[in-house]
Amino acid sequence: MQIGHGEENRPLTGEEVREIVAAAAGALDHEWRRILVLVPDGTRTMPLPLVVDLLDDLLAPRLAALDYLVALGTHRPMPDEALSRLLGRPVRNGWAGASRVFNHSSSPEALATVGTLTASHVSAITGGRLNEGVPVRVNRLVLDYDAILVCGPVFPHEVVGFSGGNKYFFPGIAGPEVINLTHWLGALLSSYEVIGSGYTPVRALIDEAAALIGRPKVCLAAVVTELGLQGLFFGSPHEAWVEAASLSSRVHVTWVEKPYERVISVMPPMYEDLWTAAKGMYKVEPAVADGGEVVIFAPRLSEVSFTHGRAIEEIGYHCRDYFLAQWDRFRHLPGGVLAHSTHMKGLGTYDAATGVETPRVTVTLATAIPEDRCRRLNLSYLDPASIDLPSLMGREGEGILVVPRAGERLYKVRSAAQPARGHS
């Protein structure tokens, strides 16, 4: 029996949301006495306080423990103040009322090995693009509970196609091995090809890794737009994700008739560093003309990455073929960092004979990151004070698009001829 539904043209009512959560709570095995809820961090739009209140009302009274683990993935831990905003209730010293609240940690002592993805299995899933085995490690907290409830939104995603579902395990609460493997696979496929597509090889790898976690897993998958919560689906992480991704493909993608010469992505404050604000490039790249420009407009943003800044400063931002042509030089670096670099730079070519890299589009930072640092990172610079957003609005007919709250909505050109992509 399917639980949940969504609407393309309106948000769900409060009563509809309550009915879905009540049905989900009623469908859970009553032998489960301790449930760990995986939730997103502050870089995802989600009416989490509403769902937490409903879980507290409809599920918690029959449990011995209903605790929360923030699926940080590669993002930095959230302090109590931020966790309080996230959950909609005071969080103090790891507690929100009777519930424990944990930040994911990828330190070795916080992880447990639950299995292995063999090289032959990885090769089969990736079509031979990768041929290496990795241990599958996750936050050991999952082993302290009877079941895991994933609760988070689904959006078009640059690495996996659509976020959500088992992605809350990998990279959400994972060790670095599977994170680096899956992100580099996404880079080999390219964000341009993967973002907003259906069931990808990256998703298949994540599902295989999640199957090794020896605990029952269920999921409340949400679809959130500027209208509000437009869909909520319950089932296994895969089942709920399928329904949510289908709705997301209809409400999170803006189709345009021809590519733009210039896109200004206005980044909301929830993106605190370039590692997260890079979504302003990922989500618009397919709608930018060859030779065009994407401007990341975030005047207060001053950090490249709170967690991976040193590695990014070492390599800068380059297209995929730049790394592939010099693989011995870069193979020691984490695949997740290399993937972020390529996603931010976008499609491009690299001539090993001349050392000339030619990106398809120019990526310009209009942030608090100084010009000399932008140049060292191999990105262009623009003083954010020089950008007059009102004067740029409404000029789509001139090839200029301003995205007021960039990062979650995907822009694509309808029936566009695909640009050359170099190596496959």
C-alpha positions in Angstrom: 0.0 0.0 0.0 1.4 3.4 -1.0 1.4 6.0 1.7 1.6 9.7 0.7 0.9 11.8 -2.3 1.9 15.1 -3.9 0.4 17.9 -6.0 2.0 19.7 -8.9 0.1 23.0 -8.4 -0.4 23.4 -4.7 1.1 22.6 -1.3 -0.3 19.9 0.9 -2.5 21.1 3.7 -1.5 20.6 7.3 -4.2 18.0 7.7 -2.9 16.1 4.7 0.6 16.1 6.1 -0.6 14.9 9.4 -2.6 12.0 7.8 0.5 10.9 5.8 2.8 10.9 8.9 0.1 9.2 11.0 -0.3 6.5 8.3 3.5 6.1 8.2 3.8 5.8 12.0 1.0 3.2 12.0 2.8 1.2 9.3 6.0 0.8 11.4 6.7 -2.5 13.1 5.5 -2.2 16.7 8.5 -4.3 17.8 10.7 -1.3 16.9 11.3 0.4 20.2 14.3 2.6 19.3 14.2 4.6 16.1 17.0 6.9 14.7 15.8 9.6 12.3 18.2 10.8 9.7 17.6 14.4 8.8 19.2 17.0 6.5 21.4 19.8 7.7 20.7 23.5 7.1 21.6 23.5 3.4 18.3 21.8 2.4 14.9 23.5 2.4 12.5 21.3 4.4 9.7 22.0 6.9 11.5 19.8 9.4 10.0 21.3 12.5 6.5 20.4 11.3 7.5 16.8 10.7 9.4 16.6 14.0 6.4 17.8 15.8 4.2 15.2 14.2 6.6 12.4 14.9 6.8 13.5 18.5 3.0 13.5 18.7 2.2 10.4 16.6 5.2 8.1 17.1 7.3 9.0 20.1 4.7 8.0 22.8 5.0 4.3 22.0 8.9 4.3 21.7 11.7 4.0 24.1 13.8 6.3 22.0 13.2 8.6 19.0 16.5 10.3 18.3 17.9 12.4 15.4 21.2 12.2 13.5 22.0 15.0 11.1 23.3 13.6 7.8 26.1 16.1 7.3 27.9 14.2 4.6 30.8 16.4 3.8 29.5 19.5 5.6 30.6 20.9 8.9 28.8 20.1 12.2 25.9 22.3 13.3 26.1 24.0 16.7 23.1 23.9 19.1 21.7 27.2 17.9 21.6 26.0 14.3 20.2 22.6 15.4 17.5 24.4 17.3 16.5 26.3 14.1 16.7 23.1 12.1 14.4 21.1 14.4 12.2 23.9 15.5 12.8 23.3 19.2 15.6 24.1 21.7 18.6 21.8 21.4 21.0 21.9 24.3 24.1 19.7 24.7 22.8 17.1 22.3 19.2 16.9 23.6 15.9 18.2 22.3 13.4 17.4 25.0 13.5 13.6 25.4 15.3 13.1 22.0 19.0 12.9 21.5 20.4 15.0 18.6 23.7 14.0 17.0 25.9 15.5 14.3 27.4 12.9 12.0 31.1 12.4 12.5 33.4 10.8 10.0 36.2 10.2 12.6 37.4 6.6 12.6 36.1 5.9 16.1 32.6 7.1 15.0 32.3 4.6 12.1 31.5 0.9 11.8 32.3 -1.2 8.8 29.2 -3.0 7.6 30.6 -4.7 4.4 32.5 -4.2 1.2 31.8 -3.3 -2.3 34.1 -5.5 -4.3 36.0 -4.2 -7.4 34.1 -6.6 -9.7 30.8 -5.4 -8.3 31.8 -1.7 -8.7 33.0 -2.3 -12.2 29.7 -4.0 -13.2 27.6 -1.2 -11.8 29.7 1.6 -13.3 30.1 0.1 -16.7 33.8 -0.3 -16.2 34.4 3.3 -15.4 35.7 2.3 -11.9 37.3 -0.9 -10.9 38.2 -0.7 -7.2 36.7 -2.2 -4.1 36.0 -0.1 -1.0 34.9 -0.8 2.6 31.4 0.4 3.4 31.5 2.4 6.7 28.7 4.3 8.3 28.1 6.1 11.6 28.0 3.3 14.2 25.0 4.9 15.9 22.8 3.2 13.4 23.7 -0.2 15.1 22.3 1.1 18.4 18.7 1.3 17.1 16.0 -1.1 15.9 15.3 0.8 12.7 16.3 3.9 10.8 13.8 6.5 9.5 15.2 8.7 6.7 13.3 12.0 6.7 14.4 14.6 4.1 13.7 16.4 0.8 14.3 15.3 -2.8 15.8 17.8 -5.3 17.7 17.5 -8.6 21.3 16.6 -7.7 24.6 17.0 -9.5 26.1 13.7 -8.3 23.3 11.2 -8.1 20.5 12.6 -10.3 18.0 13.3 -7.6 18.8 13.6 -3.9 17.1 11.8 -1.0 16.4 8.2 -0.1 19.5 6.1 0.5 21.6 9.2 -0.2 21.0 10.0 3.5 23.3 7.1 4.3 25.9 7.8 1.5 27.2 10.4 1.8 25.0 11.5 4.7 26.4 9.4 7.5 29.2 7.6 5.6 32.9 7.1 5.9 35.0 8.7 3.2 35.5 5.7 1.0 32.1 5.4 -0.5 31.7 9.2 -0.6 34.8 9.6 -2.7 33.9 6.7 -4.9 30.4 7.8 -5.7 31.3 11.5 -6.2 34.2 10.7 -8.5 31.8 8.5 -10.5 29.4 11.4 -10.8 32.3 13.6 -12.1 33.2 11.0 -14.7 29.6 11.0 -15.9 29.5 14.8 -15.5 27.0 16.9 -13.5 25.7 18.2 -16.9 24.5 14.6 -17.8 23.6 13.4 -14.3 21.6 16.2 -12.7 17.9 15.7 -12.9 18.2 12.3 -14.6 16.5 9.2 -13.2 18.2 6.1 -11.8 21.9 6.6 -12.3 24.9 4.3 -11.8 25.7 6.6 -8.8 22.3 5.9 -7.3 22.8 2.1 -7.9 26.1 2.2 -6.0 24.5 4.0 -3.1 21.6 1.5 -3.0 24.1 -1.4 -3.0 26.0 0.1 -0.1 22.9 0.9 1.9 21.7 -2.7 1.5 24.8 -3.7 3.6 23.5 -1.8 6.7 21.9 -4.5 8.9 19.0 -2.5 10.1 15.4 -2.0 8.8 15.2 1.3 6.9 12.1 3.4 6.0 11.8 6.8 4.5 9.6 9.9 4.5 10.6 11.7 1.3 9.5 15.3 0.8 9.2 17.5 -2.2 9.5 21.2 -1.3 9.2 24.2 -3.5 8.6 27.9 -3.1 4.9 27.1 -2.7 5.6 24.9 0.3 5.5 21.1 0.9 4.1 19.8 -2.3 4.6 16.1 -1.7 5.4 13.6 1.1 5.9 9.9 0.4 6.5 7.0 2.8 8.0 3.5 2.1 11.4 1.9 1.8 14.1 4.5 1.0 14.0 3.4 -2.6 10.2 3.3 -2.9 9.7 6.7 -1.3 12.5 8.2 -3.4 11.0 6.9 -6.6 7.7 8.7 -5.9 9.4 11.9 -4.7 11.9 12.0 -7.6 9.0 11.7 -10.1 7.2 14.7 -8.6 10.5 16.6 -8.2 11.2 16.1 -11.9 7.9 18.0 -12.6 8.1 20.8 -10.1 11.8 21.5 -9.7 12.8 21.8 -13.3 12.3 25.0 -15.3 12.5 24.4 -19.0 13.7 27.3 -21.2 13.5 27.6 -25.0 17.1 28.6 -25.6 20.3 28.9 -23.5 21.2 32.2 -21.7 24.4 34.1 -22.3 24.6 35.1 -18.7 23.1 33.7 -15.5 23.3 35.4 -12.1 22.7 32.9 -9.3 21.7 34.7 -6.1 22.6 32.4 -3.3 20.6 32.3 -0.1 22.3 32.5 3.3 21.9 28.8 4.0 24.9 28.3 1.7 27.8 29.4 3.9 30.8 28.4 1.8 31.5 27.9 -1.9 31.5 24.1 -1.4 27.7 24.4 -0.8 27.0 27.6 -2.9 28.4 25.9 -5.9 24.9 24.6 -6.5 24.3 28.0 -8.1 26.5 26.7 -10.9 25.3 23.1 -11.0 21.6 23.9 -11.3 21.9 26.4 -14.1 24.8 25.0 -16.2 22.5 23.1 -18.6 20.8 26.4 -19.5 23.9 28.4 -20.3 25.1 28.9 -23.8 28.5 27.8 -25.0 30.9 30.6 -24.1 28.4 32.0 -21.6 28.9 33.0 -17.9 27.5 32.0 -14.6 27.9 34.5 -11.8 27.7 33.2 -8.2 26.3 36.2 -6.3 26.8 35.9 -2.6 28.3 39.1 -1.2 28.8 37.8 2.4 30.4 34.4 1.4 34.1 34.4 2.3 35.1 30.7 2.6 35.8 28.2 -0.1 35.1 25.2 2.1 35.1 24.8 5.8 36.0 21.1 5.5 38.0 20.8 2.3 39.5 24.2 1.8 43.1 23.2 1.9 42.7 20.6 -0.8 40.7 22.9 -3.1 43.3 25.6 -2.7 45.9 23.1 -3.8 44.2 22.1 -7.0 41.8 24.9 -7.9 38.8 24.5 -10.2 39.1 22.5 -13.4 37.1 20.5 -15.9 37.1 16.7 -15.7 39.5 16.2 -18.6 42.1 18.4 -17.0 42.4 15.8 -14.2 42.0 12.7 -16.4 44.9 13.8 -18.6 47.2 14.2 -15.6 45.8 11.4 -13.4 49.1 10.4 -11.8 49.4 14.0 -10.5 46.0 14.0 -8.9 45.1 10.4 -8.0 46.1 10.9 -4.4 43.4 13.5 -3.7 39.9 12.6 -2.4 37.5 11.8 -5.2 34.9 14.0 -3.6 37.2 17.1 -3.8 38.1 16.4 -7.4 34.4 15.9 -8.2 33.4 19.2 -6.6 36.2 21.0 -8.6 34.9 19.6 -11.9 31.2 20.2 -11.1 32.0 23.9 -10.3 34.0 24.4 -13.4 31.6 22.6 -15.6 32.1 20.9 -19.0 35.3 21.7 -20.8 38.3 20.3 -22.7 42.0 20.0 -22.0 44.8 19.8 -24.5 47.7 17.9 -22.9 50.1 18.8 -25.6 49.6 22.6 -25.1 48.4 22.6 -21.5 45.4 24.7 -22.5 42.2 24.2 -20.7 39.0 25.4 -22.4 35.9 25.5 -20.2 32.5 25.6 -21.9 31.3 28.5 -19.7 33.0 31.1 -17.4 32.3 30.8 -13.7 32.6 34.1 -11.9 32.5 34.7 -8.2 30.8 37.9 -6.9 31.5 37.1 -3.2 33.7 38.3 -0.4 36.5 36.0 -1.7 39.2 38.4 -2.9 40.1 38.7 -6.6 43.6 37.3 -6.2 42.3 34.2 -4.5 39.6 33.7 -7.2 42.3 33.8 -9.8 44.4 31.3 -7.9 41.4 29.0 -7.8 41.1 29.4 -11.6 37.8 31.3 -11.3 36.8 34.8 -12.5 36.1 37.6 -10.2 33.5 40.4 -10.1 33.0 43.0 -7.3 29.6 42.2 -5.9 29.0 45.9 -5.3 29.1 46.4 -9.1 26.1 44.2 -9.6 22.8 46.0 -9.8 20.3 43.1 -9.5 17.1 45.2 -10.2 18.6 46.4 -13.5 19.3 42.8 -14.6 15.8 41.4 -13.8 13.4 40.8 -16.6 16.0 40.7 -19.3 15.6 37.1 -20.4 14.9 38.3 -23.9 18.5 39.7 -24.0 20.0 36.4 -22.8 20.3 37.4 -19.1 18.7 35.4 -16.3 18.7 36.2 -12.6 17.8 33.3 -10.4 16.7 35.0 -7.1 17.0 32.0 -4.8 19.4 29.7 -6.6 20.6 26.2 -5.6 17.5 24.0 -5.7 15.7 24.6 -8.9 17.2 23.1 -12.1 17.2 25.0 -15.4 17.4 23.1 -18.6 17.0 23.9 -22.3 14.1 22.1 -24.0 15.3 19.9 -26.9 18.8 21.5 -26.9 21.6 20.1 -29.0 24.2 18.6 -26.6 27.6 20.3 -26.5 30.8 18.3 -27.0 32.0 16.7 -23.8 35.5 15.3 -24.4 36.1 11.9 -22.9 33.2 9.7 -21.8 
